[in-house]
Amino acid sequence: MSSAPERLRILKLIEDGQVSAEEGAQLIDALGGPRERARPAVARTLRVRVTNLATHRQTINVTIPVSLVEVGLKLGARLAPRLAKTNPDELMQAIETGATGRIFELQDLDEGERIEIFVE
Protein backbone atom coordinates (compact mmCIF):
# COMPACT_ATOMS: atom_id res chain seq x y z
CA MET A 1 0.00 0.00 0.00
CA SER A 2 1.39 3.39 -0.92
CA SER A 3 1.56 6.35 1.36
CA ALA A 4 0.98 10.02 0.78
CA PRO A 5 4.65 10.95 1.43
CA GLU A 6 5.77 8.70 -1.44
CA ARG A 7 3.34 10.38 -3.80
CA LEU A 8 4.46 13.83 -2.66
CA ARG A 9 8.08 12.85 -3.22
CA ILE A 10 7.29 11.79 -6.81
CA LEU A 11 5.43 15.06 -7.41
CA LYS A 12 8.43 16.98 -6.07
CA LEU A 13 10.72 15.09 -8.50
CA ILE A 14 8.43 16.11 -11.35
CA GLU A 15 8.38 19.72 -10.14
CA ASP A 16 12.18 19.81 -9.95
CA GLY A 17 12.47 18.39 -13.47
CA GLN A 18 14.29 15.26 -12.30
CA VAL A 19 11.63 13.04 -13.93
CA SER A 20 9.13 13.77 -16.68
CA ALA A 21 5.41 13.95 -15.97
CA GLU A 22 4.93 10.66 -17.84
CA GLU A 23 7.61 8.95 -15.75
CA GLY A 24 6.06 10.38 -12.60
CA ALA A 25 2.65 9.04 -13.59
CA GLN A 26 4.18 5.61 -14.13
CA LEU A 27 5.81 5.75 -10.70
CA ILE A 28 2.55 6.73 -9.03
CA ASP A 29 0.76 3.91 -10.89
CA ALA A 30 3.44 1.50 -9.66
CA LEU A 31 2.69 2.51 -6.07
CA GLY A 32 -0.82 1.14 -6.47
CA GLY A 33 -3.70 1.95 -4.20
CA PRO A 34 -6.65 4.18 -4.89
CA ARG A 35 -5.90 7.14 -7.14
CA GLU A 36 -9.13 8.97 -6.61
CA ARG A 37 -12.23 8.53 -4.59
CA ALA A 38 -15.29 7.26 -6.35
CA ARG A 39 -18.14 9.72 -6.51
CA PRO A 40 -21.34 8.64 -4.84
CA ALA A 41 -23.91 7.49 -7.35
CA VAL A 42 -26.67 9.97 -8.02
CA ALA A 43 -30.11 8.40 -7.99
CA ARG A 44 -31.62 9.04 -11.41
CA THR A 45 -35.19 8.61 -12.46
CA LEU A 46 -37.09 8.15 -15.69
CA ARG A 47 -40.30 10.11 -16.18
CA VAL A 48 -42.93 8.94 -18.67
CA ARG A 49 -45.50 11.56 -19.54
CA VAL A 50 -48.53 11.05 -21.79
CA THR A 51 -50.45 14.16 -22.83
CA ASN A 52 -53.83 14.32 -24.55
CA LEU A 53 -53.28 16.42 -27.69
CA ALA A 54 -56.84 17.77 -27.75
CA THR A 55 -57.03 18.95 -24.15
CA HIS A 56 -53.29 19.36 -23.44
CA ARG A 57 -53.85 17.56 -20.14
CA GLN A 58 -51.48 14.94 -18.83
CA THR A 59 -53.17 11.57 -18.65
CA ILE A 60 -50.09 9.75 -17.34
CA ASN A 61 -47.12 11.10 -15.40
CA VAL A 62 -45.06 8.27 -13.93
CA THR A 63 -41.58 8.34 -12.41
CA ILE A 64 -39.52 5.18 -12.04
CA PRO A 65 -35.92 4.54 -10.95
CA VAL A 66 -33.49 4.14 -13.84
CA SER A 67 -32.53 0.74 -12.42
CA LEU A 68 -35.97 -0.58 -13.43
CA VAL A 69 -35.99 0.89 -16.93
CA GLU A 70 -34.91 -2.20 -18.85
CA VAL A 71 -37.71 -4.27 -17.36
CA GLY A 72 -40.16 -1.41 -17.95
CA LEU A 73 -39.17 -1.09 -21.61
CA LYS A 74 -39.75 -4.79 -22.21
CA LEU A 75 -43.09 -4.67 -20.44
CA GLY A 76 -44.08 -1.46 -22.22
CA ALA A 77 -43.35 -2.97 -25.63
CA ARG A 78 -45.83 -5.75 -24.86
CA LEU A 79 -48.51 -3.48 -23.44
CA ALA A 80 -48.20 -0.66 -25.97
CA PRO A 81 -47.68 -2.08 -29.48
CA ARG A 82 -47.16 1.41 -30.93
CA LEU A 83 -43.95 1.63 -28.89
CA ALA A 84 -42.70 -1.58 -30.50
CA LYS A 85 -41.39 0.57 -33.37
CA THR A 86 -39.06 2.22 -30.87
CA ASN A 87 -35.63 0.71 -30.40
CA PRO A 88 -35.26 0.12 -26.64
CA ASP A 89 -31.49 -0.24 -27.08
CA GLU A 90 -31.30 3.40 -28.18
CA LEU A 91 -33.16 4.49 -25.05
CA MET A 92 -30.92 2.36 -22.82
CA GLN A 93 -27.81 3.75 -24.51
CA ALA A 94 -28.98 7.32 -23.90
CA ILE A 95 -29.58 6.52 -20.24
CA GLU A 96 -26.27 4.69 -19.75
CA THR A 97 -24.26 7.51 -21.33
CA GLY A 98 -25.67 9.95 -18.79
CA ALA A 99 -28.16 11.78 -20.99
CA THR A 100 -30.61 14.04 -19.20
CA GLY A 101 -33.78 15.74 -20.32
CA ARG A 102 -36.14 14.41 -22.98
CA ILE A 103 -34.75 11.33 -24.69
CA PHE A 104 -37.88 10.18 -26.52
CA GLU A 105 -41.02 11.72 -27.99
CA LEU A 106 -43.83 10.13 -30.00
CA GLN A 107 -47.04 11.77 -31.19
CA ASP A 108 -49.77 9.26 -31.89
CA LEU A 109 -52.33 11.16 -33.92
CA ASP A 110 -54.66 8.14 -34.11
CA GLU A 111 -54.89 8.04 -30.31
CA GLY A 112 -54.53 11.80 -29.90
CA GLU A 113 -51.60 11.45 -27.48
CA ARG A 114 -48.02 12.60 -27.12
CA ILE A 115 -45.67 10.30 -25.25
CA GLU A 116 -42.48 11.74 -23.78
CA ILE A 117 -39.70 10.09 -21.80
CA PHE A 118 -37.30 12.16 -19.69
CA VAL A 119 -34.24 11.26 -17.65
CA GLU A 120 -33.97 13.34 -14.49
Stockholm file with secondary structure:
# STOCKHOLM 1.0

chainA/1-120         MSSAPERLRILKLIEDGQVSAEEGAQLIDALGGPRERARPAVARTLRVRVTNLATHRQTINVTIPVSLVEVGLKLGARLAPRLAKTNPDELMQAIETGATGRIFELQDLDEGERIEIFVE
#=GR chainA/1-120 SS CCCHHHHHHHHHHHHTTSSCHHHHHHHHHHHCSCSSCCCCCCCCEEEEEEEETTTCCEEEEEEEEGGGHHHHHHHHHHHCGGGGGSCHHHHHHHHHTTCCEEEEEEEETTTTEEEEEEEC
#=GC SS_cons         CCCHHHHHHHHHHHHTTSSCHHHHHHHHHHHCSCSSCCCCCCCCEEEEEEEETTTCCEEEEEEEEGGGHHHHHHHHHHHCGGGGGSCHHHHHHHHHTTCCEEEEEEEETTTTEEEEEEEC
//
